[in-house]
Amino acid sequence: MAVNMAVGFDLRDEPWIPVRLAGGASARVGLRDLFRRAHEIEDLELPVPPAASGLLRLLAAMTARIVHGDVALDDEDLADEPPQWIRARNGVLRRGAFDADAVDEYLDNRVPEGCFDLFHPERPFLQDPRLRAECVDGKGMPNPSGVNKLVLGRPTGVNGAVLFGHFTDTAPLPVPAAEAAWHLMAQLYYGPSGQCTPRKITTVKAGNGDAGPLRKALSYHPWGETLFTSLVLSVPQPTVGEPDPNDVCVWEAPSLPDPLGAPPPPTWPGRLLTGRARHAALLVPSADGRAVVDAYVTWSTHQPAIPARDPYVILDKPKTGGDPYARPADGNRALWRDLDALLLKGGEQTQRPAVFENLPSSLRAGLRVRAYGFDQDGQQKDSSWFEATTPPVLGWQEDGPSPAMALRVAQSREFAEQAGDRLHYAARLAWRVATDTGLDPAAKVRLDPKKPGPWAQPAMAHYWPAAERVFWSLLNPAGLGDPVRISFVDVALGALDAAIGARSADVRVARARVRARGVLRSLLRQSGIPQQVSAISAGK
């Protein structure tokens, strides 16, 4: 396939990042304007949450590199003294904006030539140009993966299911260059494991790879009133001994990575945030460089990944022991159900994201939480993605000025989970009692998890949105005196009645309803406040 070496798409200045400006107007900016105008930008508006999650990691690494006055947050001397680094970070926040000259200095003079060009022939941004020669068929002809393989949500293969739009590999549609950049980032962070386009470097032509470093994970970020604040707070604090004078972001490296060698260590902050991809990609531009018409997506290394803690994920430890794992994204689980894990200090079972530590006290009261999730399995299946933002809640952190509110959040979330679990059981029990004519209505019942009946799913669908409204009401000043347990039991009773429907003349349905309601009311007879470890345990 012929490649036009003359086209380019410079991510520094091309308008490829959707943002919302102060006042609500939408715009698109390049990297240069994003940093220069970060104090005027309220939010990112990328419509692909896994791309936004990846982009924030790239932007955090760049933020650490940009000099603020005489301070750069990746300074090795600062990194050796955590309190000094925190003071420097807070000083940068007080500046309120990035220095335009410092932004230009980083983007223009401190990186290899062309590294921000999406279609550069030798150093395309986040890509490997060697794939043109290494991904070939048996006749030595180029064997690209197809543009549909790049774009999340598009079907691949001749018989791929058409789910999110009428795209097929028999007639692939080009994707605008800006959007291709979004999906490139999403693939590098959230890409699948298993079969991929074969890549031949030695005599072996391997065609399988590992999952991206964030696959399945839910990503959390402190969110300020401006993008400037959000980006500075997104720079993770180093730990003692972490700085490395040889640390580079992937686009800063003097040469392309060795796919057969050991991966470089995930040094702070560059390689930690940008250098842990398990995929390699290469975009094929259209003749005018405004679109991508084809793509290569394959493996980048088969060497074991070096363990590293991503600073934006909640870590949960299995109750049965073992290594902590990133809390997975679940399209059916709302963000408020993770809020206590972000506010409490954590313990042996759960650790909040490192980037939520040592937030500046002067800003906490106004800080929100932004979450990006991609509901996936560990291999190839993608279910849904989502973005969510809380109200300003980080002033309630346990180590902040309102520790009692953190415990109130934990107590409310725990009782909501208890009532939800009990409702799911009660709805299944009601169906069994109502339909099994040989069952003694008063007898102890063993339920078959494979036969939940028709009432459990609608009961839960009714319960969780209503429980979320109650949860936030319990945190309002007017609701702080309300009994938490009664509030969620009332919601569960209402959800049960909504699922079963109108009062029935059928005696067995009536008996089933009474028994199920009794199961829910039994929660009111329990006493005690959940222990902190229970309150921040992984979602059920």
MOTAGI-V790259 format. One record per backbone hydrogen bond with DSSP energy under -0.5 kcal/mol. CO is the residue of the C=O (numbers start at 1). NH is the residue of the N-H. Records with the same first field share a line. If there is no record, write none. Layout:
# MOTAGI-V790259
CO: NH + NH
This chain:
# MOTAGI-V790259
3: 5
4: 7
9: 11 + 118
10: 13 + 14
11: 31
12: 32 + 33
14: 16
16: 18
17: 29
18: 45
19: 21 + 27
20: 42 + 43
21: 24
25: 21
27: 19
29: 16 + 17
30: 34
31: 35
32: 36
33: 37
35: 38 + 98
37: 40 + 41
38: 41 + 227 + 228
40: 22
41: 227
43: 20
47: 49
48: 51 + 52
49: 53
50: 54
51: 55
52: 56
53: 57
54: 58
55: 59
56: 60
57: 61
58: 62
59: 63
60: 64
61: 65
62: 66
64: 74
67: 69
68: 70 + 71
71: 68
72: 75
75: 79
76: 80
78: 81 + 85
81: 84 + 85
82: 86
83: 87
84: 88
85: 89
86: 90
87: 91
88: 92
89: 93
90: 94
91: 95
92: 95 + 96
93: 96
98: 100
99: 103
100: 104
101: 105
102: 106
103: 107
104: 108
105: 109 + 110
106: 110
112: 115
114: 117
116: 11 + 118
117: 120 + 125
120: 124
124: 127
128: 131
129: 132
130: 133 + 134
131: 135
134: 136 + 200
135: 143
137: 140
141: 137
146: 149 + 150
147: 151
150: 152
151: 154
153: 164
157: 160 + 169
161: 163
165: 167
168: 171
169: 172
175: 292
176: 180
177: 181
178: 182
179: 183
180: 184
181: 185
182: 186
183: 187
184: 188
185: 189
186: 190
187: 191
188: 213 + 278
189: 214
191: 212
194: 209
199: 201 + 206
204: 201 + 202 + 206
206: 199
207: 196
209: 194
212: 215
214: 217
216: 329
217: 374
219: 372
221: 370
223: 368
226: 230
227: 231
228: 232
229: 233
230: 234
231: 235
232: 235
234: 236
239: 242
242: 268
244: 247
249: 252 + 253
250: 253
251: 112
257: 259
258: 261
259: 302
265: 267
267: 272
268: 244
269: 273
270: 274
271: 275
278: 300 + 301
280: 298
281: 128
282: 296
283: 285
284: 293 + 294
286: 289
290: 177
291: 286
292: 175
294: 284
295: 145 + 146
296: 282
297: 197
298: 280
305: 307
308: 310
310: 313
311: 355
312: 220
314: 316 + 327
315: 351
316: 325
318: 321
325: 316
327: 218
330: 333
332: 334
334: 337
335: 338
336: 339
338: 341 + 342
339: 342 + 343
340: 344
343: 398
349: 317
350: 347
351: 315
353: 356
354: 357
356: 359
360: 363 + 364
363: 366
364: 367 + 395
367: 393 + 394
368: 223
369: 390
370: 221
371: 388
372: 219
373: 386
374: 376
375: 383 + 384
379: 193
381: 377
384: 375
386: 373
388: 371
391: 393
393: 396
394: 397
395: 402
397: 400
402: 405 + 406
403: 407
404: 408
405: 409
406: 410
407: 411
408: 412
409: 413
410: 414
411: 415
412: 416
413: 417
414: 418
415: 419
416: 420
417: 421
418: 422
419: 423
420: 424
421: 425
422: 426
423: 427
424: 428
425: 429
426: 430
427: 431
428: 432
429: 433
430: 434
431: 435
432: 436
435: 437
436: 439
439: 441
440: 443
445: 447
447: 449
448: 451
454: 458
455: 459
456: 460
457: 461
458: 462
459: 463
460: 464
461: 465
462: 466
463: 467
464: 468
465: 469
466: 470
467: 471
468: 472
469: 473
470: 474
471: 475
472: 475 + 476
473: 476
476: 479 + 480
477: 480
479: 482
483: 487
484: 488
485: 489
486: 490
487: 491
488: 492
489: 493
490: 494
491: 495
492: 496
493: 497
494: 498
495: 499
496: 500
497: 501
506: 510
507: 511
508: 512
509: 513
510: 514
511: 515
512: 516
513: 517
514: 518
515: 519
516: 520
517: 521
518: 522
520: 523
521: 524
522: 525
523: 526
531: 535
532: 536
534: 537
